[in-house]
Amino acid sequence: MRPTLLLLLILCLSPLAHAGVVDAPASQLEVSLMTYGPGDIYWERFGHDAIEVRDTVSGESIAFNYGVFDFDQANFILNFARGIMAYRMDAEPTASDVAFYASEGRYVQRQRLALDDAQKDRLRRFLLWNVQPANAGYRYDYYVDNCTTRVRDALDDALDGALSRQLRARPGGMTYREQTARLMSNQPWLMLGMDLGLGPFADQPMNAWKEAFLPMVLENEIRQVRIGAPGSERALVADDTSVVPARLVPPPATPPELRWILLGVGVLWATPMALPAVTRRRGARTLAAIVSTVFLLFAGLAGIVMLGLWTLTLHRSAWGNFNLLAYQPLALLLVPAVWRLRHAGRPMGRFAPRVAVVSAVACGVALALHLWPDFPQRNVPWLLLALPCWMALLACFGRRHD
């Protein structure tokens, strides 16, 4: 247990504690949303935030956040792969948090909230209950139960639902997939892998409440929220202060356009794969076998991973992935067939041609499904990558003579 957390718990339990965040009158408390901008490391790309409670008399200031996890916990890697991620709440002196994020070049924004005394006291009591070891842990989910949704929900509870009512009435700007691709675009290979693995859940329509799973979205959205009784409404954000400016390059405002990039890669990949259909040269067939093997290994292994994420894990954002129509484990069984094609110059048996036909048709059908406006998954780029490759294999396996 961190010393600051232990100290806070002692203060909670001690009737003789000095005045401060724990027992100061609500009238002398200030509550702020602290937002920490994206970092350079992949787990920092989504940013972070905390609820700051400050006693204006003693000067004590504590930042409550929900982003603590432990690499050393039992079976961490296995549980992470299965989607069982144990996170917990923590409390730190605000100055310590600010110094850490400033040292990483990440921006820090403080938004002081115009809560009345009853709302401040209600929020404080909840945070002090939540930070106790028996209550601090929770099952983390990237999109629906993370360090920001917990902050959002705590504020909403203190405001008797005013935050959720207003944010649910506003449309979101992007989907989970688009926000993920935008924020991870500085690490293209990781971004592409995540995009391939995301299923229909990541493409659901969003309102501002859902999209506030991101700290930067919540920071922006609460600037428009108003609270209080009709006729005496006030802005939720009483003061908006940049504590530390960003020194890192900010993420792009929009996600990368992958359709034409992956189509171009697919055409380039498929061109040497189709060589046995147009030439008898042994060198060309060898090149085709090598390139085809790379594609089939990629398609087969990607299919195994996607199938495993769907059937063996709690990563619901990866369930029901329609990319399985283009990338399936069956592709691995075609690797021997492309080498027999290289040696014999013609297909051997009916299995490989049938698999190529089914795969090409499935990929084409998946692409055609996007003509339906309500199709649940936006995976056109990955279909455009796979379709030329399956068509090339179909052309080769469909030959009847050398």
BELURUR-V229856 format. One line per field, one symbol per residue. ss: DSSP state (@ for helix, = for strand, . for the rest). phi: phi as a letter, one per 30 degrees, with the letter a starting at -180 (. if undefined). burial: # if it has 9 or more other ideal C-beta (glycine too) atoms within 8 Angstrom, else .. A space follows every 10 residues. Layout:
ss->???
phi->???
burial->???
This chain:
ss->..@@@@@@@@ @@@....... .....@@@== ======.... .@@@...=== =====..... ========.. .....@@@@@ @@..====== ===@@@@@@@ @@@....=== ===...@@@@ @@@@@@@@@@ ..@@@@==== =...=.@@@@ @@@@@@@@.. .@@@@@@@.. =....@@@@@ @@@@...@@@ @@@@@@@..@ @@@...=@@@ @...@@@@@@ @@@@.==... ...==.==== ====...... ........@@ @@@@@@@@@@ @@@.@@@... .@@@@@@@@@ @@@@@@@@@@ @@@@@@@@@@ @@...@@@.. .@@@@...@@ @@@@@@@@@@ @@@@...... @@@@@@@@@@ @@@@@@@@@@ @........@ @@@@@@@@@@ @@@@@@@... ..
phi->.deddddddd ddccdcddda edbdeedccb cbccccddcd dedcdciaaa cccbcdddid bbccbcccbb dddehedddd ddiccccbdb bbeeeddddd dddcicdbbc cdcddddddd dddddddddd ddedcddadd beccbbdddd deddddddch idddeddddc ddcbcedddd dddcddbedd ddddddddce edcddbcddd dddceddded dddcdbbjde jbdbddddab bddbddccdd dddbdddced dddddddddd edddeddbbc ddddddeddd dddddddddd dddddddddd ccbcdddcdi dddddcbbee ddddeedddd dddciadcic ddeddddddd dddddddddd ddecedbcbe edddddeedd dddddddddc ad
burial->...###.### ##....#..# ##.#.#..#. #########. ...####### #####..... #########. ..#..#..## .##.###### ####.###.. ##.####### #####.#.## ####.###.# ##..##.#.# #.#..##### ##.######. .###.###.# .#.####### #####.#..# ##.####### ####.##### #########. ###.###... ...####... ...#.#.#.. #...##.##. ###.###.## #######... ...######. ###.###### ########## ..#...###. ########.# #####.#### ##...##... .##.###.## .######.## ......#.## ########## #########. ..
